[in-house]
Structures are given as structure tokens and as C-alpha cells.
């Protein structure tokens, strides 16, 4: 399967993220570039690798994809509607998690973290469904891309 070799996040018109959000973004980009599975439904001759520019335009999530030579490979726009509730839930549980780390015992932190991972998995599943027929991604890639969607949605 093909993969992503470069990721840009167009957040020029969004508010400055919190330090926690910025850290999540850096980790997600690093992890994505280290290991990802991203393929467009095409002939093997056009099998990537790809560069991804991720942005929000007109309340839509935009995947702008180029090949290694910066030639346009694909562009697709996804409605943010299906992501709204899961992103909201994810931010709420993350806030609880960050608060818990400061003052709760490990057993309670672990319970909140398990809930956070469950919501994150749900967001990845929604993303995989929305990408069906446009791009094939494995669950780990979908999870990391969902993190980036959350970063964009934070300001969008």
C-alpha cells in the first residue's frame, strides 16, 4: 500500500492552538510520517507516495493530495457534520484526562484514558467510512488523521 511522505496543515485562518493541542498535532504528524498506510483507488502506476495538505474550507474538511513531484493526485472535501459530535466528545474527555493527570490516582486516570481511546477509535472509524472510495487507510493512520482533524476542528 502507498503512504504519506509529507503533511501540511493549513491552519492560517484558525485561532492559535493551546500547547496541548499543538503537542497532539506534532505527535500525530511525526507518527503518521513514521508509519502510515494511505492509498488512492488507482492503477499501480499511480501508487504514490503522497503529500497531504489538510485544511478546512467553507466548513468542509479538505484533503489536497499531491504526488512526490508535487503534481495533483486528488482532492476531496468531506462534510464536518459527521465528525462534530465525536470531536466534541473527544475534546471533553481530553480535558477531563488532562485535569485527572494533575490530581487523580492512576486507576481513575486509566479509566478516563480508556474512554478517551474509545472515542478516538470511533473518530477513526467515522473517518474511514467517510474516506471509503476516496482513499484507503488503515486504523492507525485513521487514528492519527483524526487527531489532525481535531486540531483543525478546534479552530474551525
Residue pairs with C-beta under 8 A, 6 or more apart in sequence:
1 37
1 38
1 39
1 136
1 138
2 37
2 38
2 39
2 40
2 47
2 48
2 49
2 50
3 36
3 37
3 38
3 48
3 49
3 50
4 32
4 33
4 36
4 38
4 48
4 49
4 50
4 51
4 52
4 141
5 33
5 49
5 50
5 51
5 68
6 33
6 51
6 52
7 29
7 32
7 33
7 51
7 52
7 53
7 54
7 148
8 51
8 52
8 53
8 54
9 25
9 29
9 53
9 54
9 55
9 148
9 151
9 152
10 53
10 54
10 55
11 17
11 55
11 151
11 152
11 155
13 155
14 56
14 152
14 154
14 155
14 156
15 154
15 155
17 25
17 151
17 154
17 155
20 94
20 98
21 150
21 151
21 154
24 147
24 150
24 151
25 147
25 148
25 151
27 147
28 144
28 145
28 147
28 148
28 151
29 148
31 144
32 141
32 144
32 145
32 148
35 140
36 137
36 138
36 140
36 141
36 144
37 136
37 137
37 138
37 140
37 141
38 48
38 50
38 52
38 135
38 136
38 137
38 141
39 47
39 48
39 135
39 136
39 137
40 46
40 48
40 50
40 65
40 73
40 74
40 134
40 135
40 136
41 133
41 134
41 135
41 136
46 67
46 73
48 67
48 68
48 73
49 67
49 68
50 65
50 66
50 67
50 68
50 73
51 65
51 66
51 67
51 68
51 70
52 63
52 64
52 65
53 62
53 63
53 64
53 65
53 66
54 61
54 62
54 63
54 64
54 145
54 148
54 149
54 152
55 61
55 62
55 64
55 152
56 62
56 80
56 152
56 153
56 156
57 77
59 79
59 80
59 156
60 77
60 78
60 79
60 80
61 77
61 78
61 79
61 80
61 83
61 149
61 152
62 75
62 76
62 77
62 78
63 74
63 75
63 76
63 77
63 78
63 134
63 135
64 72
64 75
65 72
65 73
65 74
65 75
65 135
66 72
66 73
67 73
74 134
74 135
76 134
76 135
78 130
78 131
79 130
80 153
80 156
82 126
82 129
82 130
83 123
83 126
83 127
83 130
83 149
83 153
84 153
86 119
86 122
86 123
86 126
87 123
87 149
87 150
87 153
89 119
90 116
90 119
90 120
90 123
90 150
91 150
91 154
93 112
93 115
93 116
93 119
94 116
96 112
97 109
97 112
97 113
97 116
100 108
100 109
100 112
101 109
104 112
120 143
120 146
120 147
121 139
121 143
123 143
123 146
123 149
123 150
124 139
124 142
124 143
124 145
124 146
125 142
126 146
127 137
127 142
127 145
127 146
127 149
128 137
128 139
128 142
131 137
131 142
137 145
